[in-house]
Amino acid sequence: MSDIEKFKEHFTLLLEAGFIAVNQADEDSALKLFKAAALLNPESSLPKIGRGYLHLHKLELKQSCKCFKEVLEKDPTNDMAKTFLGLALTFTTDQVSEGEKILTETATKAEDGQIKGLAETALDFVDKFVKKSSPPMNP
């Protein structure tokens, strides 16, 4: 049995650790964990979603969108990639409405309750903070 075969059962653990590393702002560890997960399961789109999530956290929106779009090219029904793409687009000044459209679609059609909840929360955030007009200036 090859070394990679011995560790295939750790795929999910590596992914979870990668997402935690992103949330802890540990880019180096996150990238290494996502690369290791991709080696164990090259067919999975989750390591690429993880890298897109890392870019999203760093507000590297072009790179983030690129990762999520690549996942959606292979699997157009990936609701996690759709939701993150929609969120990334809402932070892009000229693509807010496109992002909202994607988030609305995912919030209504996603089968996974957590993904649906994320899309709804993202839409609420967009309404409250992204589309909010500037307060009037006092003379």
C-alpha positions in Angstrom: 0.0 0.0 0.0 1.4 3.4 -1.0 1.8 6.2 1.5 -1.0 8.2 -0.1 -3.4 5.3 0.2 -2.6 5.1 4.0 -3.7 8.7 4.4 -6.8 8.9 2.2 -9.0 8.6 5.2 -7.6 11.9 6.5 -8.9 13.9 3.5 -11.8 15.5 5.5 -9.5 16.2 8.4 -7.0 18.0 6.2 -9.8 20.1 4.6 -11.3 21.0 8.0 -7.9 22.0 9.3 -7.4 24.1 6.1 -10.6 26.0 6.7 -9.7 26.5 10.3 -6.3 27.8 9.3 -7.9 30.3 6.9 -10.1 31.5 9.8 -7.0 31.9 12.0 -5.3 33.9 9.2 -2.6 31.2 8.8 -2.2 31.3 5.0 0.9 29.1 4.8 -0.8 26.3 6.8 -4.0 26.6 4.9 -2.3 26.3 1.5 -0.3 23.3 2.6 -3.4 21.6 4.0 -5.4 22.2 0.9 -2.6 21.0 -1.3 -2.3 17.8 0.8 -6.0 17.2 0.6 -5.9 17.7 -3.2 -3.1 15.0 -3.4 -5.3 12.6 -1.5 -8.4 13.2 -3.6 -7.6 14.9 -6.9 -11.2 14.6 -8.1 -12.7 16.6 -5.2 -13.5 20.3 -5.7 -13.2 21.1 -2.0 -9.5 21.9 -1.9 -10.1 24.5 -4.7 -13.1 25.9 -2.8 -10.8 26.2 0.2 -8.2 28.1 -1.8 -11.0 30.4 -3.1 -12.2 30.8 0.5 -8.6 31.9 1.5 -8.5 34.5 -1.3 -12.0 35.7 -0.3 -10.7 36.2 3.3 -7.8 38.2 2.0 -10.3 40.2 -0.3 -8.4 39.0 -3.3 -11.6 38.9 -5.2 -10.4 38.2 -8.7 -8.5 35.1 -7.5 -11.4 34.1 -5.3 -13.9 34.3 -8.2 -11.5 32.4 -10.5 -11.3 29.5 -8.0 -15.1 29.3 -7.6 -15.7 29.6 -11.3 -13.3 26.8 -12.0 -15.2 24.6 -9.6 -18.5 25.5 -11.2 -17.1 24.7 -14.7 -16.6 21.2 -13.6 -19.7 21.0 -11.4 -22.4 23.6 -12.1 -24.5 22.4 -9.3 -22.0 23.0 -6.5 -24.0 25.2 -4.2 -21.0 25.9 -1.9 -19.0 27.3 -4.8 -22.0 29.3 -6.0 -22.6 30.9 -2.6 -19.0 31.9 -2.2 -18.9 33.2 -5.7 -22.0 35.2 -5.1 -20.5 36.6 -1.9 -17.2 37.5 -3.7 -19.1 39.2 -6.5 -21.1 41.4 -4.1 -17.8 42.8 -2.8 -16.9 43.8 -6.4 -18.3 47.2 -7.1 -19.6 46.6 -10.6 -20.9 43.1 -9.9 -23.1 43.5 -6.8 -26.3 42.7 -8.6 -24.8 39.6 -10.3 -23.6 38.4 -6.9 -27.1 39.0 -5.4 -28.7 37.0 -8.2 -26.5 34.0 -7.5 -27.0 34.3 -3.7 -30.8 34.6 -4.1 -30.9 31.5 -6.4 -28.8 29.5 -3.9 -30.8 30.7 -0.9 -34.0 29.4 -2.6 -32.8 26.3 -4.4 -29.9 24.8 -2.3 -30.7 21.5 -0.7 -28.1 21.8 2.1 -29.6 23.9 5.0 -26.2 25.3 6.0 -25.4 26.5 2.5 -28.9 28.0 2.2 -28.4 29.8 5.6 -25.0 31.1 4.4 -26.6 32.5 1.2 -29.4 34.1 3.2 -27.0 35.7 5.7 -24.8 37.0 2.8 -27.9 38.6 1.2 -28.8 40.2 4.5 -25.2 41.5 4.8 -25.4 42.9 1.3 -28.7 44.7 2.0 -27.4 46.2 5.3 -23.9 47.1 4.5 -23.0 46.9 0.8 -26.0 48.6 -0.7 -26.4 51.0 2.2 -26.2 54.6 0.9 -23.8 57.0 2.5 -25.3 59.1 5.3 -25.8 62.8 4.3 -23.0 65.1 5.2 -23.7 67.9 7.6 -22.8 71.4 6.2 
